[in-house]
C-alpha cells in the first residue's frame, strides 16, 4: 500500500517540491484528529484543550514554549503496539525519540521493552526501575564504560555494530564472568524513501555490517566462536518516518538469506530477527501512516513467508517503534511575539521558541502543522511561516502554514506531533533554556521534565 508525502523532506520520496503549499483549509478552527493527540479539542470558547485543560491556562501555569504530552494517548499507543504483535514478538520502545523517568515507568507498566543507545539513556532506564533484561543497548561506537555498565546491569540485548565491538563486548563479558546476549546489526542495502540523513540501511553509512562483501557473515562467524557472547539473531533498520512496508519486505528477504547461510555453514538456526523501527506518523493532514495492527500483520506475513521459503523455523520478531508511539502524543505551545507581513509573499509569525526546541525543520526540511490555540477566529487565512527567535535565518518551525489573518502578538500557537525528537534534540543555542515537558491526564497536569533555568545554564560554565 503506497503512502503519501514524506514529512522528512523531498529528496527521496515522491513528494511535492520545496516551497509548495496546498490550498487553505475550509475552516482554520478545525483540529484534524489525524494529527493531534486523542484528547485534544476546542472548547466552547474556541480555546484548544488537552485532557480537558485549556491551552491558555497551561501557558499561564507552565509558561511557553513548553511541550504538553498526553499520557492517556501515549499509554493507548503502547497498548496498541503490544496487542498488535502479541506474545510471540517483542516491542521495544526506542528511547532516543524521547526518554524520561516517567516515560520509562509508563512503558514498563504497559509491558513494552526499551531500546537505549547511550550510557545516559541506560542510566535513566535503570534509575526508573526498568528491568535490565528488557533493555537493549544500541550504538555504533559504544565505549568500554557503556558496555561495562550494560553487561554489569544484565541488559537483555547488546546490538553489535562492528568487528571491534564484537571483541570488546566479548572481552568485557568474559572479564565479568558473564555470557552476554547479542544481536548483529547488518546493513541490507535497502534505502528507505526518506531524507538521506535518516536513511540508514544503504551500505555507505556508519551503522552496521554490510551483507555485501561478506562482512555480516564474518561477524557472525566471529561472534559464534566467542565464549562471552550468546548470538541470538540479526538486527536490521532501514530508515525513519516510513509509510510503506515494501522496504521491510526486501530487508526481511535478505536477512533471512543470511540466516539460511548461517544454518548451512554453522549448523545453527538463530532464534531472533529485529526489523528495527522507523514507521511514520502524521505531521500534516496529507500523511497517511499505517496502524500498528496493519504493520504487525504485514511484518509477520513477510517474515513467515521468507522463512518458509528458506526452510527455516520462523524466528521471534522484534520491532522498535519510538516516534510512532510518542510522536503524536505531544504538542508544543508557543506565544507569538511579532508578526511581519511581506506583501505578495507571506507573513512571518515569530514565536518564543524555535530551532532550540525543534531542530527537525532546519535539519530535515520536516513539515509540521500549526493552529491558533488561544481562541477561535473567523478571519481570512493568510499564508504564514512560523519562525523562532534565534539568530539564524534557518530558524523555522513551520515552513508553510495558513493562520488567521488576525494572528497577533500574545496569541498562542500549538504545533502538534512534537513528541519525538524535539525535546530529545533540543539545544541551548543562543543560550536558550530548554522547555519543560508537562504530562496531562484526566484534567490534571504535572511536570515530568522541568524547564531549564538560568542557574542551570551558568552551573556548567566554570569560568
N, C-alpha and C positions, 0 to 999 in steps of 0.2 A: 504494500500500500504506500503510495507516494505521500509525501508531506510537503507543506508549503514553505514559504520563505524562511530562510535561516537567520535568526537574530544575531548570530555571532559575526556575521559580515558577508559581503557579496563576493569574496574572492573565489570560492569553490562551489557553492551551491547554486542552483538555478534561481537567482533572486533578482529583484529589481535593482537597477543601477543606483549608485550612491547619489543622494540628493532627491530621489523620487519620493513623493508623498501622495497618499490617496486622498480622495475627497473627504471633506469633514463629515463626521457622523451627523445623523439627523438630530440628535439631542445630546449635547455635551454633558448633561447631568446624569446620563445613564452610565452605570458602572458595569462593565462586561464581566459577568461571573466567570468567564473563561480565563480571565487574567488575575482577578483578585482572589484573596483567600476567602474561605467559605462563610465567614461570619461578617464580612464587610457589606455594608449597605449605606443608604442615605436615610436620615430620619425625616420627620415631617417638616423640619426647617431647612432641609437640603444639606445638612452637615454630614460628612462621611463619618460613619461609626464602624467600630470593630469590636466584636464581643459585647455589643451594647454600649460601648464607650465612645463619646463624641471626640472627633479629632481636635476640636478646639479645646476641650478640657484636657486632653492628653498633652497638647502643646503647652498649655499653661502649667501643668504639673511637672512635665519632664523636659521641657524646652525643645528647641529644634536646632539642627537636624537631629532626628532620632529614628531608630528602627523599631517598628512595632510588630511583634511576632505572635501570630495566632496559635496558641498552644493546642486548642481543640483541633484545628486543621492539621497541624504537624502530627499529632498523635493519630489522627484518622488516616493520614497518608502512610505512616509507618505500618498501621494495621492492614491497609490495602495491599502493600507490597508483601508483607508477611503472609497474608491469606492467599494472595495470588500464586506464590511459589510453594506454599505448603511446607510440610515437614521433610520433604525429600530434596530440599535445596536450602542454601544459606543466603540470607540477605545481609550484607554488610553496609551500614551507613557510612558514606565517605566523609570523614570528619573534616577534610580540607574545605568543604563547601561552607560550613560554619560549625564551630565547636565551642562549647562552653560546658561547665559542670552541669548546668540544668539540662542541656541537650543530651549529655551522656546519661543522666538519670532517666530521661524520657525514653530514649531508645532501649535502655536496659529494661525498663518496665514494659515496653511494647515488644520485647523478645526479639530485637534485632541485634546483630553483631556490629562491630565497629572497625573501620579502617583508619589507621593513623599513618602519618608519613614524616614525623619528626619526634624528637625527644619531648618537646613541649606538648604536642598533642597526646603522646603516650602518658606523660605525667598527669595531664588533665583528666584523661580517661581513668587512670588508676585512682587518682585522688577522689573522683566522683563515685567510685565503687564499681566500675565496670569489671566483671570477671576477666582476668588476663587471658584465659583460654578462649574467650570470644573476641579477642583483638587480633587484627592482622597488621603487620608493620610493612609499609611500602617505602619507596625512595630509591633514587638512582645512585646515591652516594652516602649511604648510611655510615656514620662514624663508628669507631670502635666503642665509644661511650654509649651511643644509641643502641647498638646491637647488644652490648653487655646488659644494659638496663632491661631490654626486651627479653633476653634469654633468662636473666635472673627472675624477672617477674613471671615468666612462664607463658608468654603470648602464644596463642594458638597457631599462628602462621607468621613466617617471615617470607616476603616475596623477594627472591634473589634476582639481582639486576645485572650482574657482571661476573666474569670469571674470578676477579679479585674478591668479590663479595662471597662467592661460594666458599672459598678457602677461609675467608675471615670469619664467617658465621660458624663454620665447622670447627675452627680452632677455638673460638670463644666457648662454644657449647661443650667441647671436649674438656677444656680447662675447668669449666664449671661443673663437670660431671653430668651433663645433660645431653639428650638427643633432641635436637630442635626440628620441629615440623616446618617444612618449607614448600613453596611453590617456585617455579622458574618462570619469570616473565619473558615472553617471546614477542618479537615484532613479526607480524604475519604478512606484511606487505599490503595491507588494506588501508587506503587513505579515505577516511570518512569525509563526506561532503560538508566541510566546515572550514573555519578560518585556519590558515596554515599554522598559526602558533598553538592551536589546540587540537590538531590532527596528529595523533601520537603513534599510529601503527605502521606508517611508512618507514623504511629502513634508515633513512638519513635523519636520525634524531637521537636524542640522548637516552631514551628508555629502552630497556630490554635487550635480548639477544636474538639476532636475526635468524629466521628459518633458512633464508638463503645463505649458501656457503657453508652450512653445517654448524654454525655457531651454537644454535639451540641444542642440536643433537650432542655436541661435545659437552655442553653444560650439563645435560642430563647424565652423560657418562661419568663426569667428574663427581656430580652430586651423589650418584648411586654408590660410589666407591668409598665415600667418607663416613666414618662411624658416627660423627657428630651430627649428621643430617638424616632426617627421615623425609624423603621426597614423596609428597602427596599428589602433586599434579602440576598442571601448566596454567599459567595466567596470561591473558591477552586483554588489551584495552585498545580500542580502535579510534577513540576521539571523544569529543564532548559536544553536547547540545545536538544530539542526533535524533531525527524523527523517523527514520526508516530502518527496518531490521535487516535489509539486504546485505549491509556490510558485515553484520554479525554472522550471516549465513556463510559468507566467504571465509571469515575468520574461523568459524567452527569447523568448516571443512579442512582447513589447513592445520588447525590444532589437532583434530582427530587423526589426520595423516601422520603427525608426529607421534601421537600415542600408539598408533599401529607400528611405526618404525621402532619405538621403544620396546614394544612387546616382542617384535620379531628379532631384535638384536640382543635384548637383555632378559627376555622371558618374564617381563614384569608388566602388569596392567595397572597403570596409575589410577587411583580412585577418584580424582577430582579434576574438574575444569572450572576455572573462573574466567568469565567473559567480560569482567570489568563493569563499568558503568557508562555514563555519557548520554543517557536518554534525556531528551529535550523537554522543555516546559514552554508554556505560552507567556511570552513577554508582550505580545501585541495580539489584537483580535485576529490577525491573519495566521498566527501559528496554530498548528493542529497536532499536539502531541498525543501519543497513544496512552491508554490507560494501563495500569500495572497488569491487570488480568490478560490484556491483549499481548503485552510484552512477554509475560510468563509463558503463555500458550505458544507463542511463536518460537521463543528460545528453546523450550522443551522439545518441540517438534523438530527443530533444526538439529539439535544435539542427538536426539534419539535416531533420527534418520541417518545421520552421518555415521554414528557408531554401529548401527546395524549393518550398514553397507560395508563397514570395515571389519565386521566380525568381532567387535569389542563389546564388553559389558558397558552399559550406559553408566558413566561416572556421575558422581554427585556434582550438581551445578551450583555455582556461586555467582552472585551479581552484586554490584556496588553502587546503588543509587545514592546520590548525595543531593545534587541540585534538584532532582525530581521529587525529593521529599521536602526539603526546607525552602527551596527557591520560591514557590508560590505562596508560602505561608506568611510572608512579611512584606511590609511596605515601608518606605522612607518618607517621613514627613518633614517638609521644609517650609520656611517663611520667605515670602517674596520681599526682596529689598529694593530693586529698581526695575523699571520697565522702560525699554528703549526701542522705539519704533524706527525701522529703516524703511522709509516709503518705497513701495514697489518690490521689496524683498521679503522681510519678515520682521517680527518683533522679538527682541531679546529680553527674556524674563530671567533676571538674576536671583538666585536663591542663596541661603546662608550656608550651604554645603558645597558639594561639587566633587571633583576628582579625588579628594582625600577620603570621601566616604563611598564613592562608586567610581572606580577606575576603569570599569569594563567598557564604557562607551569610548573613552580615549584609547584603550588598549586593543580592543577587538572590533571597533565600529558597532558595538552592540546596540540594539534597538530596545526602547522602553516605551511604555505608555505613561500618561500623567493625567491627573484630574484635579480640578479646583476642589479642595476638601473642606473649606471653612464655610461654604454657603452654596446655594444653587444660583444659577444665573440664566437669564433669558437673552443675554447679549449675543450678537452675531459671533461666529467663530473667527478667530484670527490665526494665521499661521505663525507659530512661535518656535523659538529654540530656547529650551530651558538650560541655563548655564550656571556655573558655580562662581565663587568669589575669589578663586585662586589666580595668581599672576601667570596665566598660561592660556594661550588662545585655544588650545585643545581641551580646555576645561568645560566639557559639555556633559550634561546629564541626560537630556532627551534631545536628539538632533532635530527631529521634525515632529511637531505636535500641533494639534488645534486646541486652543484655550479660548475661553470667553474674552471678547474684546474689552470688557471692563475689568480684566485682571489688573490688580493694583498692589502697590506696596502694602504689606501687612496681611495679605491673603495667605492662606496655607495651601500648598500643593502636595499631593501624595503621589509617589511613584511606586507602582506595585511590582511584585516579583523580584524583590531585592534581598530575599533571604539567603541566597547563595552567593558567595564570593565577593560580597560588598563589604561587610564588616571584616571578613577574613583577610581581604586585601587592602583594607583601609590603611592610611598613612598619616603622618604628621607633616605633610607637605605644607610649606609656608608656616610651619609650627601650628597647624590647625590641631584642635583637640578632637580625638576620635569620639563619635557619638555613642550613646548608650544603646543597649538592646533591651527592650521592655516587652515582657511576656504579658499577653492579655488573655483572659479566660473568664467566662461567666460574669461579666460586669466588673471584674477586678483587674488591676494592672500592677505588675511588680518588676523592678529592675533585675535582670539576670546578668548583665554586663554593664557596669556603671560608666557614665561619661568620664572621660579623662579630665583632669583639672590642670591648671597652670602649675600647681605644685608637682604633679606627676611629670610634667614636661621638664621642669627645671631639676628634678631629682636626679635624672640621668646625666645632666650636664655638670661634670665635676670641676669645671673651670680650668 
